[in-house]
Each structure stands twice: as structure tokens, then as C-alpha cells.
Amino acid sequence: MYQISEKILLTIWVGGMWAIGYIVVPVLFQMLEKPVAGNVAGQLFTVMSYIGIFSTVALMINILVKQGFSSRHWQLWVLFVMLLVIIIGQFVLQPMMLELKVAGLGLSEENRSLFGRLHGIASVLFLMNSLAGLALVVSGLERKM
């Protein structure tokens, strides 16, 4: 039963990242005004961040309960790094980007430039997490000796 629930949780989380990040958000920016698309995309990424936090913690606990801790269990380390990336994106980068939006991106070239850099960092972190998640889906969460 644990293995089935792990697979379902991993599929919902990683599948959601891929679907939202690489299908839904690009379509939003093609169909809607940029500010509206950005706001909707931000909300979708926030939802996925919370799903990711829940999923990583649940999967890590499940691995530790079933298999114990081993520094050689690379999947556990990948989940830990993914959790850190989610936390950085959601609780460091997102608030900084929101603050710049509230201050008015149109008011200053410096604000637009900083927003662009923060958005670029967030995009790279999202790409890293989506690829790491794909590696977990392909390999599974069981320790391979």
C-alpha cells in the first residue's frame, strides 16, 4: 500500500509541475494579458509549491520509516534538495517578486531588471526541480544498491 501511495503522490506532484510549468502557463501567456497571466501563473505555482512541500515531507518520512536513513540513498537527498528549492522559491523569491510588482514594475528600470533576474532564478530552480522529479519518477523511490 505504501508503494502505491508513494507513486500516486509522486505522480500528482511531479506531473502537476510539468503540466502547469510547461503547458498551462505558456498557454496563459498566449491567451491573456501579461499581468493577468502572470497573476494566474503565480497562484498556480503557489499551489504547486504547497503540494510539493507536502509531497516531499511525506515521501521523505515514508522512506525513512520503511528503509531507515542511509547517506547512500540518493532519492532521499534529491527530495531534500527539492524541498529546499521549493522553500527558497516560495518564501524567498516569490515575496521579493511580489514586492517589486506592488512597487510598480513600470516605475523603474531597476525594478524591472531585478524582477527579471529573480524570475530567471526562479525559472532555473523550477527547471531543476522538474528534472529531479522526473528522475524520481523514472527510478522510483526504493533504494537501489
CYANA upper distance limits for C-alpha pairs under 8 A (distance plus 0.5 A):
  1 MET  CA      5 SER  CA      6.79
  2 TYR  CA      6 GLU  CA      6.53
  2 TYR  CA     62 ASN  CA      8.30
  3 GLN  CA      7 LYS  CA      6.73
  4 ILE  CA      8 ILE  CA      6.72
  5 SER  CA      9 LEU  CA      6.51
  6 GLU  CA     10 LEU  CA      6.50
  6 GLU  CA     59 LEU  CA      7.08
  6 GLU  CA    141 LEU  CA      8.48
  7 LYS  CA     11 THR  CA      6.43
  7 LYS  CA    137 VAL  CA      8.33
  7 LYS  CA    140 GLY  CA      8.35
  8 ILE  CA     12 ILE  CA      6.62
  9 LEU  CA     13 TRP  CA      6.62
  9 LEU  CA     55 SER  CA      6.93
 10 LEU  CA     14 VAL  CA      6.35
 10 LEU  CA     15 GLY  CA      8.32
 10 LEU  CA     55 SER  CA      7.60
 10 LEU  CA    133 GLY  CA      8.43
 10 LEU  CA    137 VAL  CA      7.36
 11 THR  CA     15 GLY  CA      5.80
 11 THR  CA     16 GLY  CA      8.29
 11 THR  CA    137 VAL  CA      7.65
 12 ILE  CA     16 GLY  CA      6.18
 13 TRP  CA     17 MET  CA      6.82
 13 TRP  CA     48 MET  CA      7.86
 13 TRP  CA     51 ILE  CA      6.90
 13 TRP  CA     52 GLY  CA      6.56
 13 TRP  CA     55 SER  CA      7.35
 14 VAL  CA     18 TRP  CA      6.82
 14 VAL  CA    130 SER  CA      7.16
 14 VAL  CA    133 GLY  CA      6.10
 14 VAL  CA    134 LEU  CA      7.38
 14 VAL  CA    137 VAL  CA      8.33
 15 GLY  CA     19 ALA  CA      6.48
 16 GLY  CA     20 ILE  CA      6.36
 16 GLY  CA     48 MET  CA      7.53
 17 MET  CA     21 GLY  CA      6.13
 17 MET  CA     22 TYR  CA      8.44
 17 MET  CA     48 MET  CA      7.15
 17 MET  CA    130 SER  CA      6.91
 18 TRP  CA     22 TYR  CA      6.03
 18 TRP  CA     23 ILE  CA      7.79
 18 TRP  CA    130 SER  CA      7.06
 19 ALA  CA     23 ILE  CA      5.68
 19 ALA  CA     24 VAL  CA      6.74
 20 ILE  CA     24 VAL  CA      5.16
 20 ILE  CA     25 VAL  CA      6.35
 20 ILE  CA     44 LEU  CA      7.75
 20 ILE  CA     45 PHE  CA      8.22
 21 GLY  CA     25 VAL  CA      6.21
 21 GLY  CA     26 PRO  CA      8.11
 21 GLY  CA     45 PHE  CA      8.40
 22 TYR  CA     26 PRO  CA      6.98
 23 ILE  CA     27 VAL  CA      6.87
 24 VAL  CA     28 LEU  CA      6.68
 25 VAL  CA     29 PHE  CA      6.87
 25 VAL  CA     37 ALA  CA      8.10
 25 VAL  CA     41 ALA  CA      6.31
 26 PRO  CA     30 GLN  CA      6.87
 27 VAL  CA     31 MET  CA      6.65
 28 LEU  CA     32 LEU  CA      6.22
 28 LEU  CA     37 ALA  CA      5.82
 28 LEU  CA     41 ALA  CA      8.09
 29 PHE  CA     33 GLU  CA      7.50
 29 PHE  CA     34 LYS  CA      6.59
 29 PHE  CA     37 ALA  CA      5.87
 29 PHE  CA     38 GLY  CA      8.05
 32 LEU  CA     36 VAL  CA      6.89
 32 LEU  CA     37 ALA  CA      6.05
 33 GLU  CA     37 ALA  CA      6.54
 34 LYS  CA     38 GLY  CA      6.42
 35 PRO  CA     39 ASN  CA      6.71
 36 VAL  CA     40 VAL  CA      6.74
 37 ALA  CA     41 ALA  CA      6.43
 38 GLY  CA     42 GLY  CA      6.47
 39 ASN  CA     43 GLN  CA      6.84
 40 VAL  CA     44 LEU  CA      6.77
 41 ALA  CA     45 PHE  CA      6.62
 42 GLY  CA     46 THR  CA      6.63
 43 GLN  CA     47 VAL  CA      6.79
 44 LEU  CA     48 MET  CA      6.75
 45 PHE  CA     49 SER  CA      6.51
 46 THR  CA     50 TYR  CA      6.95
 46 THR  CA     90 GLN  CA      7.37
 47 VAL  CA     51 ILE  CA      6.79
 48 MET  CA     52 GLY  CA      6.40
 49 SER  CA     53 ILE  CA      6.62
 49 SER  CA     86 ILE  CA      6.51
 49 SER  CA     87 ILE  CA      8.41
 49 SER  CA     90 GLN  CA      7.11
 50 TYR  CA     54 PHE  CA      6.68
 51 ILE  CA     55 SER  CA      6.46
 52 GLY  CA     56 THR  CA      6.42
 52 GLY  CA     83 LEU  CA      7.81
 52 GLY  CA     86 ILE  CA      7.63
 53 ILE  CA     57 VAL  CA      6.68
 53 ILE  CA     83 LEU  CA      6.64
 53 ILE  CA     86 ILE  CA      7.50
 53 ILE  CA     87 ILE  CA      8.26
 54 PHE  CA     58 ALA  CA      6.54
 55 SER  CA     59 LEU  CA      6.39
 56 THR  CA     60 MET  CA      6.40
 56 THR  CA     79 LEU  CA      6.29
 56 THR  CA     80 PHE  CA      7.79
 56 THR  CA     82 MET  CA      8.05
 56 THR  CA     83 LEU  CA      6.62
 57 VAL  CA     61 ILE  CA      6.60
 57 VAL  CA     83 LEU  CA      8.31
 58 ALA  CA     62 ASN  CA      6.59
 59 LEU  CA     63 ILE  CA      6.65
 59 LEU  CA     79 LEU  CA      8.39
 60 MET  CA     64 LEU  CA      6.66
 60 MET  CA     76 LEU  CA      6.70
 60 MET  CA     79 LEU  CA      7.35
 60 MET  CA     80 PHE  CA      8.19
 61 ILE  CA     65 VAL  CA      6.55
 62 ASN  CA     66 LYS  CA      6.55
 63 ILE  CA     67 GLN  CA      6.08
 63 ILE  CA     68 GLY  CA      7.37
 63 ILE  CA     76 LEU  CA      7.80
 63 ILE  CA    141 LEU  CA      8.08
 63 ILE  CA    142 GLU  CA      8.34
 64 LEU  CA     68 GLY  CA      4.86
 64 LEU  CA     69 PHE  CA      6.15
 67 GLN  CA    143 ARG  CA      8.35
 69 PHE  CA     73 HIS  CA      8.15
 71 SER  CA     77 TRP  CA      8.49
 73 HIS  CA     77 TRP  CA      7.39
 73 HIS  CA    143 ARG  CA      6.30
 73 HIS  CA    144 LYS  CA      8.17
 74 TRP  CA     78 VAL  CA      6.67
 74 TRP  CA    143 ARG  CA      8.30
 75 GLN  CA     79 LEU  CA      6.69
 75 GLN  CA    136 LEU  CA      7.28
 75 GLN  CA    141 LEU  CA      6.53
 75 GLN  CA    142 GLU  CA      8.44
 75 GLN  CA    143 ARG  CA      7.90
 76 LEU  CA     80 PHE  CA      6.74
 76 LEU  CA    141 LEU  CA      8.50
 77 TRP  CA     81 VAL  CA      6.68
 78 VAL  CA     82 MET  CA      6.56
 78 VAL  CA    132 ALA  CA      7.39
 79 LEU  CA     83 LEU  CA      6.60
 80 PHE  CA     84 LEU  CA      6.89
 81 VAL  CA     85 VAL  CA      6.71
 82 MET  CA     86 ILE  CA      6.71
 82 MET  CA    129 ASN  CA      6.29
 82 MET  CA    132 ALA  CA      8.02
 83 LEU  CA     87 ILE  CA      6.71
 84 LEU  CA     88 ILE  CA      6.62
 85 VAL  CA     89 GLY  CA      6.59
 85 VAL  CA    125 LEU  CA      6.95
 85 VAL  CA    129 ASN  CA      7.81
 86 ILE  CA     90 GLN  CA      6.45
 87 ILE  CA     91 PHE  CA      6.09
 87 ILE  CA     92 VAL  CA      7.86
 88 ILE  CA     92 VAL  CA      5.54
 88 ILE  CA     93 LEU  CA      6.88
 89 GLY  CA     93 LEU  CA      5.42
 89 GLY  CA     94 GLN  CA      6.50
 89 GLY  CA    122 ALA  CA      6.57
 89 GLY  CA    125 LEU  CA      8.02
 90 GLN  CA     94 GLN  CA      5.73
 90 GLN  CA     95 PRO  CA      7.93
 91 PHE  CA     95 PRO  CA      6.82
 92 VAL  CA     96 MET  CA      6.99
 93 LEU  CA     97 MET  CA      6.66
 93 LEU  CA    118 LEU  CA      7.00
 93 LEU  CA    122 ALA  CA      7.41
 94 GLN  CA     98 LEU  CA      6.56
 95 PRO  CA     99 GLU  CA      6.56
 96 MET  CA    100 LEU  CA      6.92
 96 MET  CA    118 LEU  CA      8.50
 97 MET  CA    101 LYS  CA      6.78
 97 MET  CA    115 PHE  CA      6.39
 97 MET  CA    118 LEU  CA      7.34
 97 MET  CA    119 HIS  CA      8.07
 98 LEU  CA    102 VAL  CA      6.65
 99 GLU  CA    103 ALA  CA      6.61
100 LEU  CA    104 GLY  CA      6.74
100 LEU  CA    105 LEU  CA      6.80
100 LEU  CA    111 ASN  CA      6.71
100 LEU  CA    115 PHE  CA      7.19
101 LYS  CA    105 LEU  CA      6.02
103 ALA  CA    107 LEU  CA      8.30
104 GLY  CA    108 SER  CA      8.11
104 GLY  CA    111 ASN  CA      8.22
105 LEU  CA    109 GLU  CA      8.17
105 LEU  CA    111 ASN  CA      6.09
105 LEU  CA    112 ARG  CA      5.77
105 LEU  CA    115 PHE  CA      8.39
106 GLY  CA    111 ASN  CA      8.42
106 GLY  CA    112 ARG  CA      7.66
107 LEU  CA    111 ASN  CA      8.03
108 SER  CA    112 ARG  CA      7.00
109 GLU  CA    113 SER  CA      6.54
110 GLU  CA    114 LEU  CA      6.59
111 ASN  CA    115 PHE  CA      6.48
112 ARG  CA    116 GLY  CA      6.59
113 SER  CA    117 ARG  CA      6.82
114 LEU  CA    118 LEU  CA      6.66
115 PHE  CA    119 HIS  CA      6.46
116 GLY  CA    120 GLY  CA      6.55
117 ARG  CA    121 ILE  CA      6.76
118 LEU  CA    122 ALA  CA      6.65
119 HIS  CA    123 SER  CA      6.55
120 GLY  CA    124 VAL  CA      6.75
121 ILE  CA    125 LEU  CA      6.70
122 ALA  CA    126 PHE  CA      6.59
123 SER  CA    127 LEU  CA      6.65
124 VAL  CA    128 MET  CA      6.67
125 LEU  CA    129 ASN  CA      6.71
126 PHE  CA    130 SER  CA      6.56
127 LEU  CA    131 LEU  CA      6.66
128 MET  CA    132 ALA  CA      6.57
129 ASN  CA    133 GLY  CA      6.39
130 SER  CA    134 LEU  CA      6.64
131 LEU  CA    135 ALA  CA      6.78
132 ALA  CA    136 LEU  CA      6.91
133 GLY  CA    137 VAL  CA      6.74
134 LEU  CA    138 VAL  CA      6.65
135 ALA  CA    139 SER  CA      6.51
136 LEU  CA    140 GLY  CA      5.87
136 LEU  CA    141 LEU  CA      6.98
137 VAL  CA    141 LEU  CA      8.42
